Amino acid sequence: MTSELVERALDAALVMRRPPPGLLHHSDRGSQYASHDDQARLQAAQVQVSMSRTGNCHDNALMESFWATLKTELIEDQVYASHLAARCDILLYIEGFYNLRRRHSALGYLSPIEFERRHPLAFNAQKAAGA
């Protein structure tokens, strides 16, 4: 994975979601996330940086759970005709199903979009509390 890929993904997310200042961005300590360019983008967008502790897989447990879910629910036994076909299928899964309709126990059995709609200040409250 290159820093360019991470930077493009971050730029797209910031444009699509337009988060208020204080958004928390969590990643591992990979060089692509720690790069000067990526850190500068996060700072310019007033995004709070959070990185896993070195060698502690538990810090990324929620993201690892997401990848396992994606692989199990979508990709397992799937053979894609092209890289583009895989990208389109994954994007449709995340944006059309996972975020919109898939219920999550950690969110009180709401989809991420529904949770965000019902609790618009949840992330700002975490920031105010010093999380």
N, CA, C and O atoms as a printed pandas DataFrame, in Angstrom:
     atom_number atom_name residue_name chain_id  residue_number  x_coord  y_coord  z_coord
0              1         N          MET        A               1    0.852   -1.169    0.000
1              2        CA          MET        A               1    0.000    0.000    0.000
2              3         C          MET        A               1    0.902    1.237    0.000
3              4         O          MET        A               1    1.869    1.316    0.757
4              5         N          THR        A               2    0.573    2.181   -0.848
5              6        CA          THR        A               2    1.380    3.385   -0.944
6              7         C          THR        A               2    0.715    4.539   -0.199
7              8         O          THR        A               2   -0.482    4.508    0.085
8              9         N          SER        A               3    1.515    5.553    0.109
9             10        CA          SER        A               3    0.938    6.727    0.761
10            11         C          SER        A               3   -0.015    7.438   -0.195
11            12         O          SER        A               3   -0.976    8.068    0.248
12            13         N          GLU        A               4    0.237    7.345   -1.498
13            14        CA          GLU        A               4   -0.655    7.976   -2.477
14            15         C          GLU        A               4   -2.061    7.387   -2.406
15            16         O          GLU        A               4   -3.044    8.123   -2.489
16            17         N          LEU        A               5   -2.164    6.088   -2.255
17            18        CA          LEU        A               5   -3.475    5.436   -2.139
18            19         C          LEU        A               5   -4.208    5.932   -0.894
19            20         O          LEU        A               5   -5.397    6.246   -0.957
20            21         N          VAL        A               6   -3.513    6.002    0.218
21            22        CA          VAL        A               6   -4.105    6.461    1.472
22            23         C          VAL        A               6   -4.530    7.928    1.353
23            24         O          VAL        A               6   -5.608    8.302    1.815
24            25         N          GLU        A               7   -3.693    8.746    0.740
25            26        CA          GLU        A               7   -4.012   10.168    0.577
26            27         C          GLU        A               7   -5.235   10.367   -0.313
27            28         O          GLU        A               7   -6.086   11.208   -0.020
28            29         N          ARG        A               8   -5.328    9.602   -1.393
29            30        CA          ARG        A               8   -6.508    9.706   -2.277
30            31         C          ARG        A               8   -7.770    9.274   -1.540
31            32         O          ARG        A               8   -8.818    9.904   -1.681
32            33         N          ALA        A               9   -7.676    8.206   -0.757
33            34        CA          ALA        A               9   -8.842    7.732    0.004
34            35         C          ALA        A               9   -9.264    8.768    1.042
35            36         O          ALA        A               9  -10.455    9.025    1.218
36            37         N          LEU        A              10   -8.301    9.356    1.721
37            38        CA          LEU        A              10   -8.609   10.383    2.716
38            39         C          LEU        A              10   -9.253   11.596    2.049
39            40         O          LEU        A              10  -10.260   12.111    2.533
40            41         N          ASP        A              11   -8.673   12.048    0.943
41            42        CA          ASP        A              11   -9.237   13.197    0.229
42            43         C          ASP        A              11  -10.679   12.926   -0.191
43            44         O          ASP        A              11  -11.544   13.788   -0.033
44            45         N          ALA        A              12  -10.940   11.738   -0.723
45            46        CA          ALA        A              12  -12.300   11.381   -1.152
46            47         C          ALA        A              12  -13.254   11.364    0.030
47            48         O          ALA        A              12  -14.377   11.858   -0.072
48            49         N          ALA        A              13  -12.819   10.800    1.151
49            50        CA          ALA        A              13  -13.682   10.736    2.339
50            51         C          ALA        A              13  -13.988   12.134    2.867
51            52         O          ALA        A              13  -15.122   12.413    3.254
52            53         N          LEU        A              14  -13.003   13.003    2.887
53            54        CA          LEU        A              14  -13.223   14.361    3.377
54            55         C          LEU        A              14  -14.185   15.129    2.480
55            56         O          LEU        A              14  -15.021   15.888    2.970
56            57         N          VAL        A              15  -14.070   14.937    1.178
57            58        CA          VAL        A              15  -14.970   15.616    0.245
58            59         C          VAL        A              15  -16.386   15.065    0.375
59            60         O          VAL        A              15  -17.348   15.832    0.417
60            61         N          MET        A              16  -16.521   13.740    0.440
61            62        CA          MET        A              16  -17.849   13.122    0.513
62            63         C          MET        A              16  -18.563   13.417    1.827
63            64         O          MET        A              16  -19.754   13.727    1.826
64            65         N          ARG        A              17  -17.861   13.326    2.930
65            66        CA          ARG        A              17  -18.509   13.412    4.243
66            67         C          ARG        A              17  -18.451   14.795    4.870
67            68         O          ARG        A              17  -19.288   15.110    5.716
68            69         N          ARG        A              18  -17.506   15.619    4.491
69            70        CA          ARG        A              18  -17.362   16.979    5.025
70            71         C          ARG        A              18  -17.493   17.002    6.562
71            72         O          ARG        A              18  -18.392   17.646    7.103
72            73         N          PRO        A              19  -16.599   16.303    7.245
73            74        CA          PRO        A              19  -16.725   16.221    8.708
74            75         C          PRO        A              19  -16.389   17.543    9.380
75            76         O          PRO        A              19  -15.590   18.323    8.863
76            77         N          PRO        A              20  -16.997   17.792   10.526
77            78        CA          PRO        A              20  -16.648   18.998   11.285
78            79         C          PRO        A              20  -15.257   18.826   11.888
79            80         O          PRO        A              20  -14.765   17.702   11.990
80            81         N          PRO        A              21  -14.624   19.916   12.285
81            82        CA          PRO        A              21  -13.319   19.809   12.953
82            83         C          PRO        A              21  -13.410   18.880   14.158
83            84         O          PRO        A              21  -14.418   18.856   14.865
84            85         N          GLY        A              22  -12.344   18.117   14.380
85            86        CA          GLY        A              22  -12.292   17.232   15.529
86            87         C          GLY        A              22  -12.566   15.771   15.216
87            88         O          GLY        A              22  -12.515   14.927   16.111
88            89         N          LEU        A              23  -12.858   15.458   13.946
89            90        CA          LEU        A              23  -13.048   14.060   13.567
90            91         C          LEU        A              23  -11.833   13.255   14.007
91            92         O          LEU        A              23  -10.701   13.723   13.883
92            93         N          LEU        A              24  -12.056   12.060   14.515
93            94        CA          LEU        A              24  -10.972   11.182   14.936
94            95         C          LEU        A              24  -10.629   10.234   13.795
95            96         O          LEU        A              24  -11.504    9.529   13.291
96            97         N          HIS        A              25   -9.367   10.211   13.385
97            98        CA          HIS        A              25   -8.875    9.312   12.332
98            99         C          HIS        A              25   -7.913    8.329   12.977
99           100         O          HIS        A              25   -6.827    8.711   13.414
100          101         N          HIS        A              26   -8.311    7.062   13.039
101          102        CA          HIS        A              26   -7.469    6.044   13.674
102          103         C          HIS        A              26   -6.842    5.158   12.602
103          104         O          HIS        A              26   -7.503    4.773   11.637
104          105         N          SER        A              27   -5.577    4.844   12.778
105          106        CA          SER        A              27   -4.877    3.949   11.859
106          107         C          SER        A              27   -3.804    3.193   12.628
107          108         O          SER        A              27   -3.549    3.456   13.803
108          109         N          ASP        A              28   -3.186    2.252   11.934
109          110        CA          ASP        A              28   -1.999    1.640   12.516
110          111         C          ASP        A              28   -0.816    2.571   12.233
111          112         O          ASP        A              28   -1.000    3.680   11.733
112          113         N          ARG        A              29    0.380    2.121   12.552
113          114        CA          ARG        A              29    1.552    2.978   12.407
114          115         C          ARG        A              29    2.287    2.752   11.095
115          116         O          ARG        A              29    3.488    3.004   11.000
116          117         N          GLY        A              30    1.569    2.278   10.086
117          118        CA          GLY        A              30    2.187    2.062    8.787
118          119         C          GLY        A              30    2.763    3.347    8.222
119          120         O          GLY        A              30    2.259    4.437    8.494
120          121         N          SER        A              31    3.819    3.216    7.437
121          122        CA          SER        A              31    4.502    4.402    6.900
122          123         C          SER        A              31    3.575    5.252    6.040
123          124         O          SER        A              31    3.744    6.469    5.972
124          125         N          GLN        A              32    2.596    4.628    5.380
125          126        CA          GLN        A              32    1.677    5.396    4.539
126          127         C          GLN        A              32    0.797    6.321    5.375
127          128         O          GLN        A              32    0.425    7.399    4.913
128          129         N          TYR        A              33    0.458    5.915    6.599
129          130        CA          TYR        A              33   -0.371    6.750    7.478
130          131         C          TYR        A              33    0.464    7.783    8.237
131          132         O          TYR        A              33   -0.026    8.858    8.584
132          133         N          ALA        A              34    1.714    7.446    8.486
133          134        CA          ALA        A              34    2.597    8.343    9.227
134          135         C          ALA        A              34    3.350    9.301    8.305
135          136         O          ALA        A              34    4.123   10.133    8.779
136          137         N          SER        A              35    3.133    9.192    7.003
137          138        CA          SER        A              35    3.864   10.032    6.059
138          139         C          SER        A              35    3.586   11.508    6.307
139          140         O          SER        A              35    2.524   11.881    6.805
140          141         N          HIS        A              36    4.544   12.327    5.956
141          142        CA          HIS        A              36    4.396   13.777    6.134
142          143         C          HIS        A              36    3.164   14.291    5.387
143          144         O          HIS        A              36    2.400   15.086    5.934
144          145         N          ASP        A              37    2.964   13.846    4.144
145          146        CA          ASP        A              37    1.828   14.325    3.348
146          147         C          ASP        A              37    0.489   13.945    3.973
147          148         O          ASP        A              37   -0.430   14.763    4.023
148          149         N          ASP        A              38    0.377   12.711    4.447
149          150        CA          ASP        A              38   -0.886   12.271    5.052
150          151         C          ASP        A              38   -1.155   13.042    6.341
151          152         O          ASP        A              38   -2.280   13.482    6.581
152          153         N          GLN        A              39   -0.138   13.203    7.159
153          154        CA          GLN        A              39   -0.302   13.944    8.410
154          155         C          GLN        A              39   -0.655   15.415    8.138
155          156         O          GLN        A              39   -1.452   16.011    8.863
156          157         N          ALA        A              40   -0.057   15.992    7.089
157          158        CA          ALA        A              40   -0.367   17.388    6.732
158          159         C          ALA        A              40   -1.822   17.523    6.288
159          160         O          ALA        A              40   -2.485   18.502    6.629
160          161         N          ARG        A              41   -2.325   16.539    5.526
161          162        CA          ARG        A              41   -3.728   16.563    5.092
162          163         C          ARG        A              41   -4.667   16.497    6.294
163          164         O          ARG        A              41   -5.650   17.234    6.370
164          165         N          LEU        A              42   -4.354   15.613    7.222
165          166        CA          LEU        A              42   -5.181   15.476    8.423
166          167         C          LEU        A              42   -5.175   16.764    9.238
167          168         O          LEU        A              42   -6.220   17.208    9.713
168          169         N          GLN        A              43   -4.010   17.356    9.398
169          170        CA          GLN        A              43   -3.911   18.597   10.171
170          171         C          GLN        A              43   -4.680   19.714    9.471
171          172         O          GLN        A              43   -5.390   20.474   10.131
172          173         N          ALA        A              44   -4.553   19.831    8.147
173          174        CA          ALA        A              44   -5.247   20.882    7.402
174          175         C          ALA        A              44   -6.766   20.745    7.524
175          176         O          ALA        A              44   -7.487   21.742    7.527
176          177         N          ALA        A              45   -7.244   19.498    7.624
177          178        CA          ALA        A              45   -8.684   19.244    7.741
178          179         C          ALA        A              45   -9.154   19.285    9.190
179          180         O          ALA        A              45  -10.324   19.026    9.470
180          181         N          GLN        A              46   -8.254   19.608   10.110
181          182        CA          GLN        A              46   -8.554   19.667   11.545
182          183         C          GLN        A              46   -9.072   18.326   12.058
183          184         O          GLN        A              46  -10.033   18.252   12.823
184          185         N          VAL        A              47   -8.400   17.275   11.607
185          186        CA          VAL        A              47   -8.732   15.911   12.003
186          187         C          VAL        A              47   -7.764   15.492   13.103
187          188         O          VAL        A              47   -6.556   15.703   12.995
188          189         N          GLN        A              48   -8.305   14.897   14.157
189          190        CA          GLN        A              48   -7.492   14.416   15.271
190          191         C          GLN        A              48   -6.914   13.058   14.906
191          192         O          GLN        A              48   -7.642   12.163   14.476
192          193         N          VAL        A              49   -5.611   12.904   15.077
193          194        CA          VAL        A              49   -4.920   11.670   14.709
194          195         C          VAL        A              49   -4.829   10.722   15.895
195          196         O          VAL        A              49   -4.494   11.126   17.009
196          197         N          SER        A              50   -5.131    9.459   15.638
197          198        CA          SER        A              50   -4.978    8.400   16.625
198          199         C          SER        A              50   -4.280    7.242   15.931
199          200         O          SER        A              50   -4.693    6.825   14.849
200          201         N          MET        A              51   -3.227    6.722   16.545
201          202        CA          MET        A              51   -2.510    5.582   15.959
202          203         C          MET        A              51   -2.383    4.468   16.991
203          204         O          MET        A              51   -2.213    4.717   18.185
204          205         N          SER        A              52   -2.470    3.248   16.504
205          206        CA          SER        A              52   -2.300    2.085   17.369
206          207         C          SER        A              52   -0.937    2.101   18.024
207          208         O          SER        A              52    0.031    2.636   17.483
208          209         N          ARG        A              53   -0.883    1.504   19.198
209          210        CA          ARG        A              53    0.413    1.320   19.827
210          211         C          ARG        A              53    1.181    0.277   19.029
211          212         O          ARG        A              53    0.583   -0.634   18.457
212          213         N          THR        A              54    2.471    0.402   18.988
213          214        CA          THR        A              54    3.312   -0.515   18.244
214          215         C          THR        A              54    3.099   -1.944   18.729
215          216         O          THR        A              54    3.211   -2.230   19.921
216          217         N          GLY        A              55    2.793   -2.828   17.801
217          218        CA          GLY        A              55    2.653   -4.244   18.105
218          219         C          GLY        A              55    1.408   -4.630   18.874
219          220         O          GLY        A              55    1.323   -5.758   19.361
220          221         N          ASN        A              56    0.430   -3.730   19.004
221          222        CA          ASN        A              56   -0.778   -4.051   19.762
222          223         C          ASN        A              56   -1.965   -4.177   18.807
223          224         O          ASN        A              56   -2.587   -3.180   18.441
224          225         N          CYS        A              57   -2.268   -5.404   18.413
225          226        CA          CYS        A              57   -3.351   -5.649   17.450
226          227         C          CYS        A              57   -4.723   -5.295   18.027
227          228         O          CYS        A              57   -5.663   -5.066   17.266
228          229         N          HIS        A              58   -4.855   -5.246   19.328
229          230        CA          HIS        A              58   -6.150   -4.957   19.940
230          231         C          HIS        A              58   -6.593   -3.515   19.709
231          232         O          HIS        A              58   -7.789   -3.224   19.750
232          233         N          ASP        A              59   -5.646   -2.610   19.466
233          234        CA          ASP        A              59   -5.990   -1.212   19.196
234          235         C          ASP        A              59   -6.799   -1.070   17.909
235          236         O          ASP        A              59   -7.542   -0.102   17.745
236          237         N          ASN        A              60   -6.660   -2.008   17.020
237          238        CA          ASN        A              60   -7.348   -1.952   15.723
238          239         C          ASN        A              60   -8.443   -3.005   15.614
239          240         O          ASN        A              60   -8.822   -3.383   14.505
240          241         N          ALA        A              61   -8.949   -3.477   16.721
241          242        CA          ALA        A              61   -9.896   -4.596   16.714
242          243         C          ALA        A              61  -11.153   -4.305   15.889
243          244         O          ALA        A              61  -11.630   -5.186   15.174
244          245         N          LEU        A              62  -11.696   -3.094   15.975
245          246        CA          LEU        A              62  -12.912   -2.795   15.215
246          247         C          LEU        A              62  -12.656   -2.829   13.713
247          248         O          LEU        A              62  -13.488   -3.321   12.952
248          249         N          MET        A              63  -11.514   -2.309   13.288
249          250        CA          MET        A              63  -11.208   -2.319   11.857
250          251         C          MET        A              63  -10.931   -3.745   11.381
251          252         O          MET        A              63  -11.355   -4.130   10.291
252          253         N          GLU        A              64  -10.235   -4.513   12.180
253          254        CA          GLU        A              64   -9.979   -5.905   11.820
254          255         C          GLU        A              64  -11.296   -6.672   11.716
255          256         O          GLU        A              64  -11.449   -7.531   10.847
256          257         N          SER        A              65  -12.240   -6.366   12.595
257          258        CA          SER        A              65  -13.563   -6.983   12.534
258          259         C          SER        A              65  -14.278   -6.609   11.235
259          260         O          SER        A              65  -14.927   -7.450   10.613
260          261         N          PHE        A              66  -14.154   -5.335   10.829
261          262        CA          PHE        A              66  -14.753   -4.907    9.564
262          263         C          PHE        A              66  -14.185   -5.707    8.402
263          264         O          PHE        A              66  -14.937   -6.200    7.561
264          265         N          TRP        A              67  -12.845   -5.843    8.348
265          266        CA          TRP        A              67  -12.234   -6.580    7.232
266          267         C          TRP        A              67  -12.713   -8.039    7.219
267          268         O          TRP        A              67  -12.971   -8.599    6.153
268          269         N          ALA        A              68  -12.827   -8.639    8.383
269          270        CA          ALA        A              68  -13.325  -10.015    8.455
270          271         C          ALA        A              68  -14.760  -10.103    7.938
271          272         O          ALA        A              68  -15.107  -11.037    7.214
272          273         N          THR        A              69  -15.595   -9.125    8.311
273          274        CA          THR        A              69  -16.982   -9.095    7.844
274          275         C          THR        A              69  -17.037   -8.929    6.336
275          276         O          THR        A              69  -17.780   -9.639    5.659
276          277         N          LEU        A              70  -16.259   -8.001    5.808
277          278        CA          LEU        A              70  -16.219   -7.774    4.362
278          279         C          LEU        A              70  -15.822   -9.051    3.624
279          280         O          LEU        A              70  -16.452   -9.427    2.635
280          281         N          LYS        A              71  -14.792   -9.702    4.105
281          282        CA          LYS        A              71  -14.330  -10.929    3.461
282          283         C          LYS        A              71  -15.380  -12.025    3.532
283          284         O          LYS        A              71  -15.611  -12.726    2.548
284          285         N          THR        A              72  -16.019  -12.179    4.685
285          286        CA          THR        A              72  -17.017  -13.233    4.869
286          287         C          THR        A              72  -18.292  -12.964    4.082
287          288         O          THR        A              72  -18.818  -13.861    3.422
288          289         N          GLU        A              73  -18.789  -11.736    4.149
289          290        CA          GLU        A              73  -20.081  -11.420    3.534
290          291         C          GLU        A              73  -20.002  -11.132    2.043
291          292         O          GLU        A              73  -21.010  -11.253    1.347
292          293         N          LEU        A              74  -18.841  -10.757    1.537
293          294        CA          LEU        A              74  -18.776  -10.353    0.137
294          295         C          LEU        A              74  -17.732  -11.100   -0.673
295          296         O          LEU        A              74  -18.046  -11.645   -1.731
296          297         N          ILE        A              75  -16.521  -11.134   -0.205
297          298        CA          ILE        A              75  -15.401  -11.543   -1.047
298          299         C          ILE        A              75  -15.147  -13.047   -1.055
299          300         O          ILE        A              75  -14.653  -13.581   -2.048
300          301         N          GLU        A              76  -15.473  -13.732    0.028
301          302        CA          GLU        A              76  -15.170  -15.158    0.139
302          303         C          GLU        A              76  -15.661  -15.933   -1.080
303          304         O          GLU        A              76  -16.828  -15.830   -1.458
304          305         N          ASP        A              77  -14.782  -16.695   -1.683
305          306        CA          ASP        A              77  -15.080  -17.526   -2.858
306          307         C          ASP        A              77  -15.450  -16.714   -4.097
307          308         O          ASP        A              77  -15.939  -17.277   -5.076
308          309         N          GLN        A              78  -15.226  -15.410   -4.067
309          310        CA          GLN        A              78  -15.536  -14.542   -5.204
310          311         C          GLN        A              78  -14.322  -14.450   -6.127
311          312         O          GLN        A              78  -13.196  -14.272   -5.662
312          313         N          VAL        A              79  -14.551  -14.571   -7.417
313          314        CA          VAL        A              79  -13.495  -14.380   -8.401
314          315         C          VAL        A              79  -13.911  -13.198   -9.266
315          316         O          VAL        A              79  -14.925  -13.255   -9.962
316          317         N          TYR        A              80  -13.126  -12.133   -9.220
317          318        CA          TYR        A              80  -13.448  -10.931   -9.975
318          319         C          TYR        A              80  -12.755  -10.948  -11.332
319          320         O          TYR        A              80  -11.617  -11.401  -11.453
320          321         N          ALA        A              81  -13.443  -10.456  -12.337
321          322        CA          ALA        A              81  -12.897  -10.415  -13.695
322          323         C          ALA        A              81  -11.780   -9.393  -13.824
323          324         O          ALA        A              81  -10.907   -9.523  -14.682
324          325         N          SER        A              82  -11.810   -8.369  -12.964
325          326        CA          SER        A              82  -10.789   -7.329  -13.043
326          327         C          SER        A              82  -10.685   -6.612  -11.701
327          328         O          SER        A              82  -11.526   -6.770  -10.816
328          329         N          HIS        A              83   -9.631   -5.826  -11.584
329          330        CA          HIS        A              83   -9.443   -5.002  -10.397
330          331         C          HIS        A              83  -10.600   -4.014  -10.274
331          332         O          HIS        A              83  -11.105   -3.776   -9.177
332          333         N          LEU        A              84  -11.014   -3.448  -11.388
333          334        CA          LEU        A              84  -12.123   -2.491  -11.389
334          335         C          LEU        A              84  -13.420   -3.150  -10.920
335          336         O          LEU        A              84  -14.178   -2.543  -10.163
336          337         N          ALA        A              85  -13.684   -4.369  -11.351
337          338        CA          ALA        A              85  -14.892   -5.083  -10.924
338          339         C          ALA        A              85  -14.881   -5.297   -9.411
339          340         O          ALA        A              85  -15.913   -5.154   -8.755
340          341         N          ALA        A              86  -13.731   -5.636   -8.864
341          342        CA          ALA        A              86  -13.608   -5.831   -7.415
342          343         C          ALA        A              86  -13.850   -4.518   -6.681
343          344         O          ALA        A              86  -14.585   -4.479   -5.695
344          345         N          ARG        A              87  -13.229   -3.443   -7.166
345          346        CA          ARG        A              87  -13.407   -2.131   -6.531
346          347         C          ARG        A              87  -14.873   -1.712   -6.533
347          348         O          ARG        A              87  -15.381   -1.230   -5.521
348          349         N          CYS        A              88  -15.550   -1.893   -7.654
349          350        CA          CYS        A              88  -16.962   -1.509   -7.755
350          351         C          CYS        A              88  -17.821   -2.326   -6.802
351          352         O          CYS        A              88  -18.697   -1.780   -6.131
352          353         N          ASP        A              89  -17.577   -3.636   -6.739
353          354        CA          ASP        A              89  -18.352   -4.508   -5.863
354          355         C          ASP        A              89  -18.149   -4.127   -4.395
355          356         O          ASP        A              89  -19.106   -4.076   -3.623
356          357         N          ILE        A              90  -16.907   -3.862   -4.019
357          358        CA          ILE        A              90  -16.609   -3.488   -2.640
358          359         C          ILE        A              90  -17.224   -2.136   -2.302
359          360         O          ILE        A              90  -17.776   -1.967   -1.215
360          361         N          LEU        A              91  -17.140   -1.174   -3.210
361          362        CA          LEU        A              91  -17.746    0.136   -2.975
362          363         C          LEU        A              91  -19.260    0.018   -2.803
363          364         O          LEU        A              91  -19.833    0.639   -1.908
364          365         N          LEU        A              92  -19.901   -0.770   -3.650
365          366        CA          LEU        A              92  -21.345   -0.966   -3.520
366          367         C          LEU        A              92  -21.711   -1.623   -2.193
367          368         O          LEU        A              92  -22.712   -1.265   -1.573
368          369         N          TYR        A              93  -20.901   -2.580   -1.761
369          370        CA          TYR        A              93  -21.146   -3.241   -0.482
370          371         C          TYR        A              93  -21.042   -2.245    0.671
371          372         O          TYR        A              93  -21.926   -2.188    1.527
372          373         N          ILE        A              94  -19.966   -1.462    0.695
373          374        CA          ILE        A              94  -19.748   -0.537    1.806
374          375         C          ILE        A              94  -20.773    0.586    1.798
375          376         O          ILE        A              94  -21.421    0.842    2.814
376          377         N          GLU        A              95  -20.926    1.260    0.661
377          378        CA          GLU        A              95  -21.793    2.436    0.593
378          379         C          GLU        A              95  -23.269    2.092    0.419
379          380         O          GLU        A              95  -24.136    2.852    0.850
380          381         N          GLY        A              96  -23.561    0.959   -0.206
381          382        CA          GLY        A              96  -24.951    0.612   -0.474
382          383         C          GLY        A              96  -25.576   -0.336    0.528
383          384         O          GLY        A              96  -26.800   -0.414    0.634
384          385         N          PHE        A              97  -24.738   -1.065    1.270
385          386        CA          PHE        A              97  -25.277   -2.026    2.233
386          387         C          PHE        A              97  -24.715   -1.804    3.633
387          388         O          PHE        A              97  -25.471   -1.526    4.564
388          389         N          TYR        A              98  -23.399   -1.924    3.794
389          390        CA          TYR        A              98  -22.782   -1.905    5.118
390          391         C          TYR        A              98  -23.112   -0.629    5.888
391          392         O          TYR        A              98  -23.523   -0.702    7.046
392          393         N          ASN        A              99  -22.943    0.523    5.277
393          394        CA          ASN        A              99  -23.205    1.790    5.966
394          395         C          ASN        A              99  -24.685    2.141    6.032
395          396         O          ASN        A              99  -25.121    2.793    6.981
396          397         N          LEU        A             100  -25.459    1.720    5.049
397          398        CA          LEU        A             100  -26.869    2.113    4.981
398          399         C          LEU        A             100  -27.819    1.165    5.691
399          400         O          LEU        A             100  -28.753    1.605    6.362
400          401         N          ARG        A             101  -27.588   -0.132    5.548
401          402        CA          ARG        A             101  -28.596   -1.081    6.023
402          403         C          ARG        A             101  -28.102   -2.105    7.040
403          404         O          ARG        A             101  -28.897   -2.617    7.829
404          405         N          ARG        A             102  -26.806   -2.413    7.036
405          406        CA          ARG        A             102  -26.318   -3.460    7.933
406          407         C          ARG        A             102  -26.345   -2.973    9.372
407          408         O          ARG        A             102  -25.761   -1.939    9.698
408          409         N          ARG        A             103  -27.023   -3.720   10.225
409          410        CA          ARG        A             103  -27.124   -3.350   11.636
410          411         C          ARG        A             103  -25.880   -3.824   12.381
411          412         O          ARG        A             103  -25.315   -4.877   12.084
412          413         N          HIS        A             104  -25.470   -3.014   13.360
413          414        CA          HIS        A             104  -24.250   -3.289   14.113
414          415         C          HIS        A             104  -24.570   -3.328   15.604
415          416         O          HIS        A             104  -25.176   -2.400   16.139
416          417         N          SER        A             105  -24.171   -4.382   16.257
417          418        CA          SER        A             105  -24.462   -4.511   17.685
418          419         C          SER        A             105  -23.807   -3.391   18.485
419          420         O          SER        A             105  -24.379   -2.928   19.472
420          421         N          ALA        A             106  -22.621   -2.948   18.081
421          422        CA          ALA        A             106  -21.929   -1.871   18.803
422          423         C          ALA        A             106  -22.653   -0.532   18.686
423          424         O          ALA        A             106  -22.367    0.398   19.440
424          425         N          LEU        A             107  -23.595   -0.433   17.737
425          426        CA          LEU        A             107  -24.353    0.809   17.540
426          427         C          LEU        A             107  -25.811    0.636   17.942
427          428         O          LEU        A             107  -26.687    1.344   17.445
428          429         N          GLY        A             108  -26.067   -0.298   18.836
429          430        CA          GLY        A             108  -27.439   -0.530   19.276
430          431         C          GLY        A             108  -28.303   -1.120   18.177
431          432         O          GLY        A             108  -29.501   -0.845   18.104
432          433         N          TYR        A             109  -27.707   -1.914   17.340
433          434        CA          TYR        A             109  -28.389   -2.582   16.218
434          435         C          TYR        A             109  -28.983   -1.595   15.215
435          436         O          TYR        A             109  -30.047   -1.826   14.641
436          437         N          LEU        A             110  -28.257   -0.478   15.020
437          438        CA          LEU        A             110  -28.590    0.486   13.974
438          439         C          LEU        A             110  -27.502    0.408   12.903
439          440         O          LEU        A             110  -26.387   -0.042   13.168
440          441         N          SER        A             111  -27.839    0.847   11.702
441          442        CA          SER        A             111  -26.803    0.967   10.669
442          443         C          SER        A             111  -25.953    2.194   11.013
443          444         O          SER        A             111  -26.411    3.068   11.749
444          445         N          PRO        A             112  -24.731    2.271   10.496
445          446        CA          PRO        A             112  -23.910    3.450   10.774
446          447         C          PRO        A             112  -24.587    4.765   10.372
447          448         O          PRO        A             112  -24.505    5.746   11.111
448          449         N          ILE        A             113  -25.241    4.798    9.234
449          450        CA          ILE        A             113  -25.910    6.029    8.799
450          451         C          ILE        A             113  -27.066    6.384    9.734
451          452         O          ILE        A             113  -27.252    7.551   10.079
452          453         N          GLU        A             114  -27.835    5.388   10.141
453          454        CA          GLU        A             114  -28.951    5.641   11.055
454          455         C          GLU        A             114  -28.429    6.095   12.422
455          456         O          GLU        A             114  -29.001    6.997   13.034
456          457         N          PHE        A             115  -27.354    5.477   12.897
457          458        CA          PHE        A             115  -26.766    5.890   14.174
458          459         C          PHE        A             115  -26.311    7.342   14.094
459          460         O          PHE        A             115  -26.569    8.131   15.003
460          461         N          GLU        A             116  -25.640    7.690   13.011
461          462        CA          GLU        A             116  -25.166    9.066   12.841
462          463         C          GLU        A             116  -26.338   10.042   12.753
463          464         O          GLU        A             116  -26.269   11.147   13.291
464          465         N          ARG        A             117  -27.411    9.637   12.079
465          466        CA          ARG        A             117  -28.598   10.494   11.964
466          467         C          ARG        A             117  -29.230   10.732   13.336
467          468         O          ARG        A             117  -29.631   11.850   13.658
468          469         N          ARG        A             118  -29.315    9.678   14.131
469          470        CA          ARG        A             118  -29.955    9.800   15.453
470          471         C          ARG        A             118  -29.063   10.463   16.487
471          472         O          ARG        A             118  -29.553   11.047   17.454
472          473         N          HIS        A             119  -27.775   10.376   16.291
473          474        CA          HIS        A             119  -26.819   10.895   17.278
474          475         C          HIS        A             119  -25.812   11.825   16.599
475          476         O          HIS        A             119  -24.621   11.517   16.578
476          477         N          PRO        A             120  -26.254   12.933   16.054
477          478        CA          PRO        A             120  -25.357   13.787   15.279
478          479         C          PRO        A             120  -24.212   14.375   16.084
479          480         O          PRO        A             120  -23.191   14.758   15.513
480          481         N          LEU        A             121  -24.359   14.454   17.382
481          482        CA          LEU        A             121  -23.310   15.045   18.200
482          483         C          LEU        A             121  -22.431   14.010   18.891
483          484         O          LEU        A             121  -21.569   14.372   19.692
484          485         N          ALA        A             122  -22.631   12.757   18.602
485          486        CA          ALA        A             122  -21.894   11.689   19.298
486          487         C          ALA        A             122  -20.395   11.873   19.182
487          488         O          ALA        A             122  -19.679   11.714   20.170
488          489         N          PHE        A             123  -19.906   12.203   18.001
489          490        CA          PHE        A             123  -18.461   12.320   17.816
490          491         C          PHE        A             123  -17.934   13.593   18.440
491          492         O          PHE        A             123  -16.829   13.597   18.982
492          493         N          ASN        A             124  -18.694   14.672   18.379
493          494        CA          ASN        A             124  -18.284   15.906   19.032
494          495         C          ASN        A             124  -18.295   15.756   20.541
495          496         O          ASN        A             124  -17.459   16.345   21.226
496          497         N          ALA        A             125  -19.240   14.967   21.077
497          498        CA          ALA        A             125  -19.303   14.728   22.521
498          499         C          ALA        A             125  -18.054   13.991   22.986
499          500         O          ALA        A             125  -17.525   14.279   24.060
500          501         N          GLN        A             126  -17.569   13.022   22.165
501          502        CA          GLN        A             126  -16.365   12.297   22.513
502          503         C          GLN        A             126  -15.183   13.256   22.571
503          504         O          GLN        A             126  -14.348   13.171   23.472
504          505         N          LYS        A             127  -15.118   14.161   21.613
505          506        CA          LYS        A             127  -14.037   15.127   21.584
506          507         C          LYS        A             127  -14.090   16.022   22.823
507          508         O          LYS        A             127  -13.066   16.262   23.464
508          509         N          ALA        A             128  -15.268   16.505   23.153
509          510        CA          ALA        A             128  -15.422   17.398   24.302
510          511         C          ALA        A             128  -15.044   16.695   25.601
511          512         O          ALA        A             128  -14.559   17.329   26.539
512          513         N          ALA        A             129  -15.267   15.380   25.652
513          514        CA          ALA        A             129  -14.959   14.611   26.849
514          515         C          ALA        A             129  -13.480   14.260   26.941
515          516         O          ALA        A             129  -13.033   13.681   27.930
516          517         N          GLY        A             130  -12.714   14.619   25.892
517          518        CA          GLY        A             130  -11.284   14.342   25.903
518          519         C          GLY        A             130  -10.919   12.982   25.382
519          520         O          GLY        A             130   -9.799   12.519   25.600
520          521         N          ALA        A             131  -11.848   12.314   24.687
521          522        CA          ALA        A             131  -11.551   10.983   24.145
522          523         C          ALA        A             131  -10.638   11.070   22.955
523          524         O          ALA        A             131  -10.284   10.046   22.372
